[in-house]
C-alpha cells in the first residue's frame, strides 16, 4: 500500500495533512503536548511534535496520560473532516 508511481494525486490529501498538522501545532503551542528538541544551542533548536508522510503519521509527545488525553480531541476533530 502507499502512493504508487502512476496513481493520480489527490489534492485534498494535501489539505487534510495541512489541517492535521495545524491541529498538532496548536496543541504544542498551547503546551498540551510536548515534542522533542533538535539542534545544538537553545536559541537555534527546533521542537518536533509530529511528522506527516503520505499515509503515515508519527506523533512525539511525553509519556504521560495527560498529553495522550489532549491528543484525543485532535483526532476526533480531524475525523469529522
C-alpha positions as CSV (number, residue, x, y, z in Angstrom):
1,X,0.0,0.0,0.0
2,X,1.0,3.6,-0.2
3,X,1.3,6.2,-3.0
4,X,2.4,4.4,-6.2
5,X,4.0,5.8,-9.3
6,X,1.3,6.4,-11.9
7,X,-1.6,6.7,-9.5
8,X,-3.5,10.0,-9.6
9,X,-2.5,12.6,-7.0
10,X,-5.3,13.6,-4.6
11,X,-5.1,17.3,-3.9
12,X,-7.5,17.1,-1.0
13,X,-4.9,14.9,0.8
14,X,-2.6,17.9,1.0
15,X,-5.4,20.0,2.6
16,X,-6.1,17.2,5.1
17,X,-2.5,16.8,6.0
18,X,-2.1,20.6,6.4
19,X,-5.2,20.7,8.7
20,X,-3.9,17.9,10.8
21,X,-0.5,19.5,11.1
22,X,-2.1,22.8,12.2
23,X,-4.1,21.0,14.9
24,X,-0.9,19.3,16.3
25,X,0.9,22.6,16.1
26,X,-1.8,24.3,18.1
27,X,-1.7,21.6,20.8
28,X,2.1,22.1,21.0
29,X,1.9,25.9,21.2
30,X,-0.7,25.7,23.9
31,X,1.6,23.4,25.8
32,X,-0.9,20.5,25.8
33,X,1.7,18.2,24.3
34,X,5.5,18.4,24.0
35,X,7.7,17.2,21.3
36,X,11.5,16.9,21.4
37,X,14.2,19.4,20.7
38,X,16.6,19.1,17.8
39,X,19.6,21.4,17.5
40,X,22.8,22.5,19.1
41,X,22.0,25.5,21.2
42,X,18.9,26.7,23.0
43,X,18.1,29.5,20.6
44,X,18.7,27.5,17.4
45,X,16.8,24.4,18.3
46,X,13.6,23.1,16.7
47,X,10.8,21.3,18.5
48,X,9.3,18.4,16.6
49,X,5.9,17.2,17.7
50,X,4.8,15.3,14.6
51,X,5.9,14.1,11.2
52,X,3.4,13.5,8.3
53,X,4.2,11.3,5.4
54,X,2.0,10.1,2.5
55,X,-0.1,7.7,4.5
56,X,1.7,7.7,7.9
57,X,1.8,10.0,10.9
58,X,4.3,9.9,13.7
59,X,3.4,11.7,16.9
60,X,6.0,12.6,19.5
61,X,4.9,13.6,23.0
62,X,5.6,13.0,26.6
63,X,5.0,9.6,28.2
64,X,2.2,10.7,30.5
65,X,-1.5,10.2,30.3
66,X,-2.4,13.9,30.3
67,X,-0.7,14.5,27.0
68,X,-2.4,11.5,25.5
69,X,-5.8,12.8,26.6
70,X,-5.0,16.1,24.9
71,X,-4.4,14.4,21.6
72,X,-7.8,12.7,21.6
73,X,-9.7,15.9,20.6
74,X,-7.2,16.4,17.7
75,X,-8.1,13.0,16.3
76,X,-11.8,13.4,16.9
77,X,-12.0,16.7,15.2
78,X,-9.8,15.5,12.3
79,X,-12.1,12.5,11.9
80,X,-15.0,14.9,11.3
81,X,-13.4,16.2,8.0
